[in-house]
Amino acid sequence: MTTAPESLTTLHEALLSERAAGIKQSAVRDVFELSLDPSLVSLAGGNPFLQLLPLEKVGEIARRIIVERGPEALQYGSGLGTPELRAQIIDVMAAEGITNVKVEDVVVTNGSQSAQDMACKVFCDPGDTVLCEDPTYVGALNTFEAYQVKARPVGTDGNGLIPSALRERIAELRAAGERIKFLYTIPNFNNPSGITLAAERRQEIVDICREAGILILEDNPYGMLRYEGTPAPTLRSLDPENVIYMGSFSKIFAPGLRIGWAAVPTHLFRRFYLAGEAVALCPPTLNQMIISAYLQEHDWKGQITKYNDLYRARRDAMLEALAKYLPAGVTHTHPEGGFFVWLTLPEGIDTYALLQQGVKAGVIFIPGAAFSPSGAADNKLRLAFCSVDEKTIDEGVKRLADLLTNEISKL
Amino acid sequence: MTTAPESLTTLHEALLSERAAGIKQSAVRDVFELSLDPSLVSLAGGNPFLQLLPLEKVGEIARRIIVERGPEALQYGSGLGTPELRAQIIDVMAAEGITNVKVEDVVVTNGSQSAQDMACKVFCDPGDTVLCEDPTYVGALNTFEAYQVKARPVGTDGNGLIPSALRERIAELRAAGERIKFLYTIPNFNNPSGITLAAERRQEIVDICREAGILILEDNPYGMLRYEGTPAPTLRSLDPENVIYMGSFSKIFAPGLRIGWAAVPTHLFRRFYLAGEAVALCPPTLNQMIISAYLQEHDWKGQITKYNDLYRARRDAMLEALAKYLPAGVTHTHPEGGFFVWLTLPEGIDTYALLQQGVKAGVIFIPGAAFSPSGAADNKLRLAFCSVDEKTIDEGVKRLADLLTNEISKL
């Protein structure tokens, strides 16, 4: 319990890996503590609204599994995941229109986050390049940094990745000698932007990567949480040989179980799954069995419909409040699904500084810079509408809008 | 579902990271499928005997947590682990005589395996060196390979690491220009050797590393599973500033929950925990809450006593069977705790080949080579006594001994 002498601390600094310096706290995590203060309206966290789950039923499932099959449920399992859940994941993907995955090509993971880690482990050496949207998921950016990988943004608009921009970016980076390994993309209801890649662009995006010899890492945790419009085909369904697809039970069931999956092209499967086994041996068996029983015994698709009705109402409440309260000069996206709306403020307003004022004004959000590989999002911020009710959303947006009106008046 | 054209497979091979080639299947996993065949006696897997757990009680705990606190239990949590479990881990460590850890220095991990991954992420660049016992835990060797780290064995005898050998090895490797980051050690009932580091050597081992500016990664999953003799102080308790301690609920409760922890020197804590957060965001919340309630409501120390009584009887049965059946020329260790006995056969017998014969003869084990950083364990093998009853152990050892007698006669 004594404090390390200065000399030991210095010695230990010298032991750190080169990558250690790049491993940073996620900005989403920065505000995690803040978000527990009940006097604040949190529009920060992307936490699903679990109160809607059939908790009595899930509790009874867990009890029964432990009592009747405890020595299996509480034991080590296969690094691939349980055979039952892997087979069911085929059905879950089918519900999203993905019908070209074999059960042998599915590996269960510790949430989608660990599938990203596995992809970097298998494909990325320090100094390699990955392509991504700007903004994109902060957890993926953190993983890329932990692997000393350059995350290079590709041009987007309100319809997602721009095919011609992707083509040009690849040519430009290759001309500069960069080794591009994969395109990381969240085609549906991007976190944080809420933007969806237009259906008519998808085949072209897939073709460009295939022709360029670049893999696609398709991250689709929100795909089934659609509140309007028509589902577009997943990239995986358009090119099963060149797309690693990452799915998750975090948004359609429960994130606290930490269970996701990856569907991997057959010829890459073994390398991919061994990379995960080396990190955590196997995903928790009990959690997989709970999900299997839930999928088997509960109307999980009906549950998603319930979720979608709730989230749609909350999204609408947020969009209405934004229309009602936001001052001129602030724009925002219109998400067709997922959890997030992305705000762009006038240049010169720093949303990191604004967060501190937000805390005083009683509303929190995530500053945009965290999500930007280019660092060009200081005047942007993410709002989540998933975890608070309509009235609270209205109040939170009002508090934020008052703050923004005041800030803009000072410009 | 089409097969990738040869050209695409070749393209993707070119995308692999340098480390990918080193990520291999664990030999323990190789026999996982085999061990499910009921006609075979499996002395292979180190699976705790979970039938001894109070399954009704654990099942009811899980039900109650989900029903009463589901929105918390099924939600994302802190990357540090739940405050309740972190506080309880202080008590669990105290039961092993470790009283110098602050709760702020404890991070909950996805099993011990992921704590090893975190240590490599934070400290190891490709080409760096770690020191370890020979033989040592195959999962650690896999992790080291995944980080392109050289695992250098240090001389051991029946009392574990030899201090003078450690001192010499450090000097020798440094003279050769190697960058040594830490000593990875399992001081109690080593997996696979069953050997325990003698109490009187521990201070010296700790001092040598401290003086040399090398961290210690102490892996202690079996520490409380002692069947004879007196507990020796953990390395962590001898030097809290230079030892990262890894504990696990896998052996004292249930591995299928995938919950372990690390106690990290204060000045290294933040970097260590962020490395884990980047991989999996947070350990599963439900699993942590189940363990917290189990520790709170069940006589968990009494449960360990029950486990120890069972495992002691099984160990004794194995040692008796080995004494009764083994042919001359085969030696083995005498573990004071843990799960494993380590056999050394005459030179010239390859235990990988022997495993195939074992399958035909109805007994399986883990070939030694998997556990050896020097590759000098082809004539050794690991037996586990934890998961089968005494009668089955006797039968399994008899089958193995017959096989060995036959092999030795051919030398």
Interface residues (C-beta under 8 A of the other chain):
Chain A: M1 T2 T3 A4 L8 T9 L11 H12 A14 L15 L16 S17 E18 R19 A20 I23 K24 Q25 S26 R29 F32 G45 N47 P48 L50 Q51 L53 L55 E56 V58 G59 E60 A62 R63 R64 I65 I66 V67 G70 P71 E72 A73 L74 Q75 Y76 G77 S78 G79 N100 K102 N110 G111 Q113 S114 D117 C120 K121 V122 F123 C124 D125 D128 G139 N142 T143 E145 A146 K181 F182 R210 G213 I214 L215 P240 E241 N242 S250 A254 P255 G256 L257 R258 P265 T266 H267 L268 R271 L274 A275 E277 A278 V279 A280 L281 C282 P283 P284 T285 L286 N287
Chain B: M1 T2 T3 A4 L8 T9 L11 H12 A14 L15 L16 S17 E18 R19 A20 I23 K24 Q25 S26 R29 F32 G45 N47 P48 L50 Q51 L53 L55 E56 V58 G59 E60 A62 R63 R64 I65 I66 V67 G70 P71 E72 A73 L74 Q75 Y76 G77 S78 G79 N100 V101 K102 N110 G111 Q113 S114 D117 C120 K121 V122 F123 C124 D125 D128 G139 N142 T143 E145 A146 K181 F182 R210 G213 I214 L215 P240 E241 N242 S250 A254 P255 G256 L257 R258 P265 T266 H267 L268 R271 L274 A275 E277 A278 V279 A280 L281 C282 P283 P284 T285 L286 N287
